[in-house]
Amino acid sequence: MDEFISDVPPMDKAGRDEKLLFWACFIALIATAFGFVVRTQIIADWGREFSLSKTEQGQIFGVGLWPFSISIVLFSLIIDKIGYGKAMVFAFLCHVVSAYLTITATGYKSLYWATFVVALGNGTVEAVINPVVATLFAREKTKWLNMLHAGWPGGLVLGGILAMAMGSTNWRFKVALLFIPVIAYGIMMIGRKFPVNERVAAGVSYKPMLQQVGILGAAIVVGLIVRELGNTFELNTGVQVAISVVLVAAYGAYVRTLGQPLFIFLLLIMVPLATTELGTDSWIGDLMGPEMERLGLNGGWVLIYTSTIMLILRFFAGPIVHKLSPLGLLAGSALVAACGLMFLSKATGGAILAAATLYGFGKTFFWPTMLGVVAEQFPKGGALTLNTTGGVGMLAVGVIGAALLGNIQDKEAGRELKVQNPEVYASVVDAPKSSVFGKYQPLDQKKIDNLPEEKKGQIESIQGLAKKRALATVAIFPCIMFVCYLALIVYFKSQGGYQPKILISEKEEALLMMGGAVGPAEL
């Protein structure tokens, strides 16, 4: 039976093992951020060394995100059976192998697959840490998931500063930074005991968990995964549709329900949410590069600055969530993020700091608060509903967000140069390429570098304008989110107000916190 309980046990009532487990999860999330931020710092180096177009660079960013969904969803289906410890071993191996493959990469394909492997590891990390923390702190999920996910901006800040401090050092040495947090969380995870998931402790069986996602939820996840795998392995659209239909039909035959309508709606919101946050963060250093260079600064400082804002605010999310409610916080954040992105697209000089501050405040609470809402409203879904939400977000960025921003830059720069100087355009345009957004013709950076300084300056100015237009385009996504959150606020008000659902009693929770009535999965 669901019961609504407001009193919350603080973390200081948790035992030593639970505290160590929380911080091990925190550092594991830092490791995932290290890989992400280092890619943002060295993507231009890859572009020059391996002649990558902006869209190809965006596709590498994308493959650093969408395979996350494969591992997070698959492990969510079996993690209660195999144990959290074994899953973390897999994540650790993925991180180590990916770092080695990246360091020894020789071109686009090898970089693509090395990034694919790290994304699998990242997804596995989140498949573990989200349900673990939601179980340990079952009565204050949104607060503690925000604190957990402070590890993401924390990793962006630490990894970004270390990478930039290395200056012009070969990018392969910067990739090796990943070993620092990976070894740290690997050591901390040894001997940890993991709690039984809230769903399992409450006696909710496997099938009802799957029914929370239902046929529609499965169709969203499977459709996005098959679409990206189909593009990777060059499967035609008919084959992709057939595979998706078979998989969803098999799932539907077992669960025999469309899924929880509210959960499906939240899944769809993750598409613009993830594009706004992670899609923009993938490119922010490059997008703001021209303006930051005028100030004598690396464009990567914008990401580090906004991540510092996120790190601080997420640690103090509790009082903010209590005052505004999760949905009120999300609606306000969406509005602020939209204004911040528009401001960034216009800002020059010192105004960039104000614009970045606004954007940083706006994006801070998106991801963990959405996870908190799902965890609070669908505890019967266990690890699956919680992690499917994150998986769809990463899929959205991988399939749409990161590549979209790169594609906008390629098309805008080419279109503007063709209008202003057709002769120069003809001399630097590359051969047609394909992407999820159709065919396009990027500008060849190596040809641009060989032009006289005057013509090169003209193209750089056009490319800078294209970067700003990309930011302005993304601002539409938080506007969509704002409308969706307002609709949810109205819905919950009609239901008597937003209330989290709790499956287990205070006594059962106390046993979990103390390590009793649990089936530990040990490394």
PyMOL commands that set and color helices and strands:
alter all, ss='L'
color gray80, all
select helices_A, chain A and resi 11-13+16-50+54-63+67-82+84-103+108-136+141-148+151-165+171-189+198-201+206-232+237-255+261-287+289-294+300-315+317-324+326-346+351-363+366-377+379-420+422-428+445-449+453-474+476-494+506-514
alter helices_A, ss='H'
color red, helices_A
select strands_A, chain A and resi 433-435+438-440
alter strands_A, ss='S'
color yellow, strands_A
deselect
rebuild
show_as cartoon
